[in-house]
Each structure stands twice: as C-alpha cells, then as structure tokens.
Amino acid sequence: MKLICIGRNYTEHINELENEKPSDPVVFLKPDTSILLKKQPFFIPDFSNEVHHEVEVLVKINRVGKHIDKKFAHKYYNDIGLGIDFTARDLQRQLKAKGLPWEKAKAFDGAAVIGKWIPKNELDNINNIGFSLKKNDEIVQIGNSSHMLWKIDELIEYVSKYFTLKIGDVIFTGTPAGVGKVVANDKLIGYIENIEMFSITVK
Ligand code: ZN
C-alpha cells in the first residue's frame, strides 16, 4: 500500500510557510515503512533538529481505481481518519532550496501517524469535518475540511490521474495552519470533532 500526501491544501498554512499558492495540488508519497506502528512512540530522527507535526484528515481507499471522476470518487472510500504527516522542516527547507525531492524530510520511518477510522456515514458532511491537534495541554492546530482548496473527491480525481488507487491506500489531505516543532516527551492527541483519533508520545 501507499500513502499519497497532499501539500498546500489550506490557505493559512501556505501563508505561514510563505509558500506560493499552487495551481494544482502538491503531491508526494510516503512508503508503508513510514507508518508509525500502533502504540509505539514517535522517535525524533537524529538527522533533524526541527520535526514539525502536521495534523491531517485521512481517507482510506476501498476499491481499485484509475482516472476516477470526482462525481464517482465517493464510491472509492468508506472510512475517514486523522493522522500526522511528520516533517523534518529543517531538512525539507534545505531540499526545497536545492529543488530536490522531499522524501528524506517526509518519508522516514515513523513519519506517518494513522489513527483510527470512522465510517463516513457517521459524519454529517465530509466537507465540513472539524478536527484538531492537542500538544500537551494546548490545542495547537484547528482545521475544518471545508477550508480545503481541493476537497476530498477532487483530490481523488486528481491523484488517480497519476497513480492507480488500490485497496488500503491512504490519502493525507494536507494540514491547516499551526504546524510546529515537537520535542521529547510531548504528547500529541488528535481529534475529529470530539472523538479521540490517536494519542502518541514523542521520544
Ligand atoms: Zn502534510
């Protein structure tokens, strides 16, 4: 399985990193080895001094498809989740400056947190999902899927032009504003509405 990640999908996050607003979604992949194993802490890798949390809504693909029209995209997923796209921001900055791929900063072991799943029919409207990330005792990121530049079904249409979607693939739909550095002993808890979706400790 593969993780398909979207960058720059929320205007306020684009502004906080001083990125340009893209005319197409920014897409990158993470390998399955980047998934943080259940109940394991996240270990800050020794090649970075600035790992950031990026909380993101996740979509789990449940049907094989390619060139999926957005009108039919809803048939290709049933479960919505929440996760973290951990990013070694210092390394990403260096790679970006040289025009190099981001994988070393985004696809390392443990860099993808995948929490629990909620059937989409238990959510009133997938284009109006409130979600947040609590770090220790403070809410550090608040988002709503209504603010996505490209909505879930549009993302499926877009990424399936390039990649065949397979059962079990996960789409990370981009992070809202409020990304920030994690340090050892931080505790990160993600919520969709008031439902706890994951809880992890940083080491
Ligand atoms: Zn991200």
Boltz pocket constraint, residues with backbone or C-beta under 6 A from the ligand:
constraints:
  - pocket:
      binder: B
      contacts: [[A, 5], [A, 6], [A, 7], [A, 54], [A, 56], [A, 85], [A, 172], [A, 174], [A, 175]]
      max_distance: 6.0
